[in-house]
Amino acid sequence: MKNLKFILVASLFAGLVSNGYVQAQAPTQTQAPTPTQTQAPAAAGGATVLAPPKYPDGIYIKENTSNRRAIPYTSLREADVMWSKRIWRVINLKEKINFPLYYPTQPIADRKSLFDVLKDAALKDGSVECYSPDDDEFRVQYTKSEIAGKLVSWDSTKETEDANNPGTFIKAPVKTEITSEAINKYWIKEDWFFDKQRSVLDVRIIGLLVLTEKKTESGESAGSDKPMFWVYFPQIRPILANQEVYMRHNDAERRTLEDIFWKRMFSSYIIKETNVYDRYISSYTTGINALFESERIKDDIFKFEHDLWHF
């Protein structure tokens, strides 16, 4: 009996000691971040932002998208291509179906816009090469400093009063950085071809051009676009494959930026096809007739594939 009492008292004492030790080791809200965390600049109100966050933003850790790889292209020989046509398209980000390429305008925990992905890859990682907007054959490459300069504009018309000479105004240029909100269109350069080895009409995107909207000195739209730079699309496919986009019906089955282009989940219209004059549709027709010409080119490609088969 005495041995039983001794065992009960010892067990109770051990439990109290263990509980006190666990409470002493448990982290509190006043403790500093762990060594693996870094403190980003203070947010509005003076709050400290942890990067990466201290706790996961969700009920599970997302690993699928970060480990995805771009689907490799099938092997293609020159002898396999019995027909091809080069097309230039415009993706207008104001169309609702193209919103996943435009939003979010500010990066959030699990999503970025296409422009932010390209900008970070070009300036931070250096994993994407950018080329002159005047050369869609990828011969004139920009350096990091040149790209950074194109993403910043200066307004030299602003003036401010000189603190040393009251009543005297001096030039005070205002720096404006081009963000995702300013990007309104993308151009796509792609090749449509018929692969007789597989007996399929296929398409591969060659390049992507970023365009921003031109502004007047008053900040209003000038009604035209300003091309920024070309990127070689096969080079950016592995990066796009790791970037989620918003899916309206199911957050657990999100697609990636690579999926949008691979599955043609975007809206666009044709502005040029290969021709003897090397001219755009806008050079010989405008307005609604330009859209009719765009549809004619698209219909010609469809009819070519359709007429290959006998039903």
C-alpha positions as semicolon CSV with decimal commas, in nm:
position;residue;x (nm);y (nm);z (nm)
1;M;0,000;0,000;0,000
2;K;0,282;0,237;0,086
3;N;0,451;0,156;-0,244
4;L;0,130;0,240;-0,433
5;K;0,099;0,578;-0,257
6;F;0,462;0,651;-0,336
7;I;0,411;0,573;-0,705
8;L;0,101;0,798;-0,725
9;V;0,280;1,091;-0,559
10;A;0,584;1,049;-0,783
11;S;0,368;1,038;-1,095
12;L;0,179;1,354;-0,990
13;F;0,501;1,539;-0,918
14;A;0,653;1,433;-1,253
15;G;0,340;1,554;-1,436
16;L;0,355;1,896;-1,270
17;V;0,723;1,937;-1,354
18;S;0,668;1,828;-1,714
19;N;0,376;2,066;-1,760
20;G;0,576;2,358;-1,625
21;Y;0,866;2,275;-1,857
22;V;0,639;2,264;-2,165
23;Q;0,479;2,596;-2,072
24;A;0,820;2,750;-2,024
25;Q;0,930;2,632;-2,368
26;A;0,609;2,729;-2,553
27;P;0,655;3,038;-2,775
28;T;0,459;3,349;-2,695
29;Q;0,344;3,637;-2,910
30;T;0,611;3,860;-2,756
31;Q;0,901;3,638;-2,860
32;A;1,119;3,737;-3,155
33;P;1,089;3,551;-3,487
34;T;1,284;3,231;-3,533
35;P;1,624;3,259;-3,701
36;T;1,482;3,128;-4,032
37;Q;1,251;3,427;-4,059
38;T;1,348;3,773;-4,175
39;Q;1,179;4,097;-4,089
40;A;1,057;4,292;-4,391
41;P;1,006;4,670;-4,375
42;A;0,729;4,780;-4,145
43;A;0,381;4,789;-4,295
44;A;0,121;5,060;-4,248
45;G;0,071;5,135;-3,882
46;G;0,422;5,024;-3,786
47;A;0,347;4,650;-3,786
48;T;0,636;4,415;-3,864
49;V;0,594;4,193;-4,170
50;L;0,757;3,850;-4,154
51;A;0,896;3,710;-4,475
52;P;0,836;3,421;-4,509
53;P;0,527;3,420;-4,286
54;K;0,553;3,254;-3,947
55;Y;0,249;3,032;-4,006
56;P;0,119;2,869;-4,328
57;D;-0,165;3,055;-4,495
58;G;-0,398;2,756;-4,531
59;I;-0,498;2,420;-4,392
60;Y;-0,218;2,240;-4,573
61;I;0,114;2,315;-4,738
62;K;0,089;2,358;-5,115
63;E;0,356;2,152;-5,284
64;N;0,204;2,057;-5,620
65;T;0,251;2,385;-5,806
66;S;0,598;2,460;-5,671
67;N;0,722;2,120;-5,792
68;R;0,554;2,122;-6,130
69;R;0,745;2,112;-6,455
70;A;0,643;2,242;-6,794
71;I;0,511;1,975;-7,029
72;P;0,795;1,899;-7,272
73;Y;0,737;1,956;-7,641
74;T;0,716;1,650;-7,864
75;S;1,013;1,587;-8,089
76;L;0,980;1,772;-8,418
77;R;1,192;1,740;-8,731
78;E;1,189;1,965;-9,033
79;A;1,082;1,667;-9,244
80;D;0,772;1,619;-9,023
81;V;0,633;1,969;-9,089
82;M;0,440;1,963;-9,414
83;W;0,272;2,304;-9,358
84;S;0,323;2,600;-9,125
85;K;0,214;2,959;-9,082
86;R;0,342;3,228;-8,846
87;I;0,084;3,438;-8,663
88;W;0,104;3,746;-8,439
89;R;-0,177;3,789;-8,184
90;V;-0,287;4,045;-7,926
91;I;-0,411;3,950;-7,579
92;N;-0,619;4,235;-7,440
93;L;-0,611;4,224;-7,060
94;K;-0,937;4,419;-7,036
95;E;-1,130;4,111;-7,146
96;K;-1,264;3,909;-6,855
97;I;-1,127;3,577;-6,971
98;N;-0,776;3,730;-6,961
99;F;-0,805;3,862;-6,604
100;P;-0,592;3,575;-6,459
101;L;-0,298;3,722;-6,654
102;Y;-0,359;4,073;-6,518
103;Y;-0,457;4,022;-6,154
104;P;-0,348;4,056;-5,881
105;T;-0,196;4,396;-5,951
106;Q;-0,001;4,365;-5,625
107;P;0,168;4,028;-5,549
108;I;0,002;3,824;-5,275
109;A;0,109;3,510;-5,092
110;D;0,019;3,256;-5,359
111;R;-0,034;3,455;-5,679
112;K;0,133;3,710;-5,905
113;S;0,036;3,871;-6,231
114;L;0,219;3,762;-6,545
115;F;0,406;4,093;-6,560
116;D;0,530;4,063;-6,199
117;V;0,651;3,710;-6,271
118;L;0,848;3,827;-6,575
119;K;0,985;4,134;-6,395
120;D;1,107;3,937;-6,093
121;A;1,262;3,670;-6,314
122;A;1,443;3,931;-6,524
123;L;1,564;4,165;-6,248
124;K;1,601;3,948;-5,938
125;D;1,682;3,601;-6,063
126;G;1,823;3,683;-6,405
127;S;1,658;3,365;-6,534
128;V;1,473;3,545;-6,814
129;E;1,639;3,732;-7,099
130;C;1,463;4,038;-7,241
131;Y;1,498;4,166;-7,594
132;S;1,430;4,489;-7,779
133;P;1,061;4,548;-7,865
134;D;1,169;4,643;-8,218
135;D;1,322;4,301;-8,281
136;D;1,098;3,995;-8,252
137;E;1,381;3,769;-8,368
138;F;1,559;3,794;-8,030
139;R;1,886;3,944;-8,153
140;V;1,910;4,265;-7,944
141;Q;1,928;4,163;-7,579
142;Y;1,879;4,405;-7,288
143;T;2,094;4,410;-6,978
144;K;1,946;4,418;-6,629
145;S;2,016;4,789;-6,597
146;E;1,848;4,860;-6,930
147;I;1,539;4,667;-6,825
148;A;1,530;4,847;-6,490
149;G;1,554;5,178;-6,675
150;K;1,261;5,091;-6,901
151;L;1,045;5,009;-6,600
152;V;1,098;5,356;-6,451
153;S;0,980;5,686;-6,596
154;W;1,061;6,041;-6,484
155;D;0,828;6,339;-6,504
156;S;1,055;6,641;-6,546
157;T;0,771;6,895;-6,568
158;K;0,712;6,901;-6,192
159;E;0,843;7,194;-5,990
160;T;0,875;7,267;-5,621
161;E;0,959;7,574;-5,417
162;D;1,322;7,614;-5,323
163;A;1,354;7,596;-4,944
164;N;1,658;7,827;-4,950
165;N;1,495;8,084;-5,177
166;P;1,125;8,126;-5,097
167;G;0,923;8,222;-5,402
168;T;1,167;8,052;-5,638
169;F;1,064;7,724;-5,801
170;I;1,308;7,460;-5,917
171;K;1,273;7,139;-6,116
172;A;1,175;6,838;-5,910
173;P;1,153;6,529;-6,133
174;V;0,906;6,267;-6,009
175;K;0,997;5,901;-6,039
176;T;0,720;5,667;-6,152
177;E;0,770;5,292;-6,162
178;I;0,575;5,089;-6,416
179;T;0,370;4,831;-6,230
180;S;0,133;4,556;-6,328
181;E;-0,156;4,802;-6,336
182;A;-0,002;4,981;-6,635
183;I;0,022;4,666;-6,851
184;N;-0,280;4,637;-7,078
185;K;-0,177;4,402;-7,360
186;Y;0,054;4,123;-7,463
187;W;0,158;4,026;-7,813
188;I;0,216;3,663;-7,902
189;K;0,429;3,537;-8,186
190;E;0,344;3,175;-8,265
191;D;0,381;2,909;-8,533
192;W;0,093;2,690;-8,648
193;F;0,207;2,373;-8,821
194;F;0,086;2,034;-8,936
195;D;0,293;1,744;-8,806
196;K;0,250;1,456;-9,051
197;Q;0,430;1,219;-8,815
198;R;0,149;1,256;-8,561
199;S;-0,117;1,376;-8,808
200;V;-0,212;1,677;-8,597
201;L;-0,232;2,052;-8,640
202;D;-0,032;2,200;-8,355
203;V;0,083;2,541;-8,235
204;R;0,387;2,661;-8,042
205;I;0,435;3,008;-7,900
206;I;0,773;3,158;-7,991
207;G;0,774;3,495;-7,815
208;L;0,580;3,723;-7,583
209;L;0,583;4,104;-7,601
210;V;0,484;4,320;-7,302
211;L;0,297;4,643;-7,380
212;T;0,197;4,929;-7,154
213;E;-0,050;5,209;-7,213
214;K;0,095;5,544;-7,317
215;K;0,009;5,837;-7,092
216;T;-0,004;6,209;-7,160
217;E;0,167;6,466;-6,937
218;S;-0,160;6,505;-6,747
219;G;-0,171;6,131;-6,676
220;E;-0,453;6,053;-6,917
221;S;-0,448;5,776;-7,174
222;A;-0,290;5,870;-7,506
223;G;-0,492;5,606;-7,691
224;S;-0,190;5,403;-7,797
225;D;0,042;5,137;-7,659
226;K;0,412;5,139;-7,578
227;P;0,602;4,811;-7,632
228;M;0,840;4,725;-7,348
229;F;1,037;4,409;-7,432
230;W;1,017;4,065;-7,590
231;V;1,082;3,740;-7,404
232;Y;1,155;3,402;-7,560
233;F;0,858;3,192;-7,457
234;P;1,022;2,845;-7,431
235;Q;1,266;2,999;-7,181
236;I;0,992;3,123;-6,947
237;R;0,776;2,808;-6,955
238;P;0,944;2,645;-6,650
239;I;0,887;2,966;-6,453
240;L;0,523;2,998;-6,556
241;A;0,463;2,634;-6,459
242;N;0,530;2,724;-6,092
243;Q;0,294;3,022;-6,075
244;E;-0,069;2,969;-5,976
245;V;-0,360;3,158;-6,126
246;Y;-0,707;3,206;-5,990
247;M;-0,974;2,948;-6,077
248;R;-1,328;3,060;-6,019
249;H;-1,485;2,730;-5,911
250;N;-1,220;2,548;-5,708
251;D;-0,922;2,683;-5,511
252;A;-0,787;2,331;-5,460
253;E;-0,750;2,270;-5,835
254;R;-0,584;2,585;-5,956
255;R;-0,411;2,613;-6,291
256;T;-0,077;2,775;-6,363
257;L;0,027;3,048;-6,605
258;E;0,177;2,777;-6,823
259;D;-0,161;2,598;-6,833
260;I;-0,330;2,912;-6,961
261;F;-0,107;2,923;-7,267
262;W;-0,078;2,546;-7,314
263;K;-0,456;2,495;-7,305
264;R;-0,529;2,820;-7,492
265;M;-0,739;2,954;-7,203
266;F;-0,722;3,313;-7,325
267;S;-0,889;3,540;-7,577
268;S;-0,694;3,707;-7,858
269;Y;-0,718;3,839;-8,211
270;I;-0,475;3,821;-8,502
271;I;-0,289;4,133;-8,611
272;K;-0,048;3,981;-8,862
273;E;0,032;3,672;-9,064
274;T;0,338;3,600;-9,272
275;N;0,304;3,780;-9,606
276;V;0,516;3,903;-9,892
277;Y;0,498;4,265;-9,770
278;D;0,573;4,179;-9,405
279;R;0,293;4,415;-9,306
280;Y;0,034;4,420;-9,030
281;I;-0,341;4,408;-9,088
282;S;-0,366;4,767;-8,963
283;S;-0,156;4,886;-9,257
284;Y;-0,419;4,799;-9,516
285;T;-0,749;4,797;-9,328
286;T;-0,893;4,938;-9,005
287;G;-1,198;4,923;-8,783
288;I;-1,442;4,637;-8,816
289;N;-1,276;4,528;-9,140
290;A;-0,956;4,456;-8,946
291;L;-1,150;4,220;-8,720
292;F;-1,304;4,052;-9,025
293;E;-0,957;4,005;-9,170
294;S;-0,840;3,856;-8,838
295;E;-1,130;3,610;-8,844
296;R;-1,056;3,523;-9,208
297;I;-0,699;3,424;-9,122
298;K;-0,818;3,213;-8,830
299;D;-1,083;3,049;-9,049
300;D;-0,826;2,969;-9,317
301;I;-0,620;2,773;-9,064
302;F;-0,929;2,584;-8,951
303;K;-1,030;2,502;-9,310
304;F;-0,682;2,380;-9,393
305;E;-0,697;2,121;-9,116
306;H;-1,057;2,029;-9,196
307;D;-0,988;1,971;-9,567
308;L;-0,710;1,726;-9,491
309;W;-0,963;1,464;-9,388
310;H;-1,242;1,285;-9,573
311;F;-1,566;1,213;-9,389
